Amino acid sequence: DTLVDSTQATLPVRGSYGDEIPITIVANEPGKLHVWDETTRQKHSVFSIGHVRHCGSAISQDGKWFANGSPQDKSFTVWNVANGEKHFTFTDHCNETDSQAHPLFISCVAFSPDGRRILSVPQFGNVKIWNAMDGGDVLTIDLHASGRVFCAAFSADGRRIAVGIGSYVTVFDASNGDKITAYGGNGHRPNCVAFSPDGKRVASGGQDHTIRIWDSSTGQDCLSLTEHTGPVLSIAFSADGTRIVSGSQDGVIKIWDAADKE
């Protein structure tokens, strides 16, 4: 069974709503996002977002809120999943200037595990952390024009964030923006990043077709996985941290042993 024609749908984002009802959000109609209940195969709600392209999307861990970036500017909007109504639009990124005239739009948004904060990063710009309830600006992390930003994620305890900048993954303290460590290089441009549930490791999926796992405190390269034949676009740890699932532009989803180098 399929919810929608996958050849027409883009931006699939999965999560759970309410009492762990699995949902998928897809863009299969210009200017709208459709929320589907995966159990009943019924449409749950529709978001009228006002633009055709989509970027920087995330669902809160409790499934109540959905964030979606605009391709026209550096704003992003948080929506109520239950009824498709707009909650807040965050626009402070729009006041940033870019001396190199780069195309500017939100490349990544992510909710903190408790759903109280949202981080957002334009393709070229600084990381901002917001109050998800009232839209207040909590923290700005100056990336000092380090390069193009591709991805970002909170740790499971919400205390750190990992950001894919250029060919590196950089970890920051989410309370004050201090840089903790950075690792990468050697052509590994990170498209996606995720912390393990215990926060001890960070995994990144790269444009170079590889998955690399790092010690989040020391930056030591713990494991490299190389069987994909295309750029790795999505990555996640299992709940117990022993496995990693990855999706690639090669059209293959793989599940890996996160602890075994063989």
N, C-alpha and C positions, 0 to 999 in steps of 0.2 A: 504493500500500500504506500501511496505517496500523498503528502498534504497538498502539494502544488506541483506543476510541471517544473522540474528542476532546471530545464533549459531556459526557462523564462524568469526564474527567481534568482535574486542576488541577495547578498548580505544575510545569510542564515545565521541567526544568533539564538542559542538555546539557553534555557534556564528553567526554573520552577516557579509556580505561582501558588500563593495560598498554602493549602495543605499538600505541598509537594506535587502539584499538578504540573506535569512536564509541558512546556510550551516551546514553540519555535516562532521566531519573528523573521519574516522574509519580505523582500521588496520585489513583488511581482506585478506592480502596477505603478506607472509614473506618478510621483508625488505622494505615494501612500505606502505605509508599512502595515502588513497584516499579521495579527497574532493568532496562531493556531494552537488548539488543545491537541496534543499528540495522542491522548488516550481516546477521545471521542472522534477525532478527525474533523472537528467542527471549528469554524472561525470564532475566535474569542472576542476580538475587537479590531478596529482599524484606526491607524494614525494618519491624519492628513498633515504631512510635514512641509509641503510647499516647495520642495525641490526634488529633482529627478535623481541625481546622483547621491550616494551615501558614503560616509566615511566616519571612522572613529565611533564604534557602537559598542554598547555593553548593557547587560541586565544586572540589577542589584541582586545580591545573594538571596534575599527573601522573595525575589520575583515581582516586587511591587512597582519597580521603576525601571524605565528604559531610557538610555541616553544615546543621542545621535548627533553627530557633527554635521555642519553645513559645508558643502563644497564651494559656496559662493564667498564666504568670509571666515573669520576665525571664531565664530559663535558655535555653541552647541545647545541643545534643548533636552530637558528631562521630561518624560511623559509618564502618565499614570497608566500602567498596563491594564488595569481593570476596566477603564472606560475610554482609553485613548486620548484623554484630555492633556493639554500642555500644563506642566507644573512650573517650570522656570526656563528661561533662556539666559544663558551666560554669555556676556558680550565683552568682558574686559580684555580678552585677547585682542579684540579688534582695535584697541588703542595702541598696541605695540607697533613699532616701526621696524622695517627691515632694510638695512642699507644696501643689500645686494639685490633687491627687487625680486626675491624669490616668490614663487607662487605660495600663498599662505592659506592653509585650511587646517582644521583639526585632524591630525593623523591618528590620534588615540585618545580614548577616554576609558576610565576604569573606576569602579566603585570600591571603596574600602570594604573589608569583610563585614563590618557592622552596618554598612549602608549609610553612615552619617557623613562621609566625605566622598568627593569625586575628584579624581585627578584628570587633567586635560593637558594635551601637548599639541601645539601646532607643528606642522611639518618642519618649519624653521622657527624656533622661538624658545620660550622658557616654559618649564613645568609649572602649572598652577594647581593648587589643591583648594577645593571649595567646600563650604557647608552645603550638604545636599538638601537640607530642609528649607533654608532661607536664602540660599544663593550667595551668602557672604564669602569674601575672599579670605581664606585661612592662611595660605602660605604661597610664596612665589620662589621657585628655585631657579636661579640664574645659571643657564648652561654655558654662558660666555661664548656664544656662537660656535659651539663645539662641532657642529655638523648637522646633517639632516637627522631628524628623529623619526623612528619607525614604529616603536612599540613601548609600552610601559605597563607595569603591574605592581600591585601591593603584595607584600608578604601576608601570610595567613593571619598574623597577629596585628597587621595594620601599621607596624612600627617602621617599616622600610619600604622603599619603592625601588624597582629596577627599571632602568630606562635604556633602550637601545639607541645609541647615538653614534652615527657614522659606522665604524666597524667594531665598536666596543659596547659592552653592557656595563653601565655604571650604577652602583647602588648608593642611594641617599637615605639619610635619616628623615622620616616623614614628619617628624615634629618640628625640626628646625632647618631642614634643607642641607645639612652638612654632608659632604661626600664621604662615604665609608670606604669604598674600594671600586676598582674598575678592572675589567678583564676582557680579553678578546684580541682584536687585531688580526693580522695574517689573512685579510680578505674575507673574514666572516662577518658580513653585514647582517645584523639580526633583524629578522622580520617579525619575530614573536618572542615573548619571554614569559617565564612562569617560575614562581618559587615552589619548592617542595612544601608539603603541609607542615613539616617541622621547621621550615625556614633555613635549614642548613645548606641547601643546594639551590642553585638557579640553573634552569635550562633555557637555552636559546636555540631557535631554529633559524637557519641562515639562508641567504641568497646563494651561498655556495653549496647548497643541497645537504648540508650537514646539520646535525644536532649536537650541541656541546653542553656538557653539564659541568658546573663550576662549584667549588666551595664558596659559599656566599660571604664568608668572613675573610678568607685568605686570598681568594681569586685563583686558587689552584685548579687547573684543568683536570677534572676527575674522569671524564668519559667522553668519547666522540663516537657518534653513530652516523654511518655514511651510506646507507643502502638506498636512500631516496635518489631519484634521477632528475629531480627538479627542485626549485626553491621551496623551502619549508615555510608554510604560511601560518600554521597554527600548532600549538603545543599545550599539553596539560599533564599534570601528574595525577595518578590515581589517589584516592582518599588516604591510602596507607603509605603512599610515597614509593612503593616498590616498582611501579610501572609508569611508563610515559606513553601517551598517545599523541601522534603527530599526523598532520595533514599537509600534503604537498601539492604543488602545481603539476606534478606528474600524475595526479588523479588517484593516488594511493593513500589510504589511511593505514598507519602502522602502529602496533603496540609493542613496546620495547621493555626489556628487563632493565630497570634503572640502576641496578646494583651490580650487574654482571658485565664485564668487559668482553666476554667471549661472544 
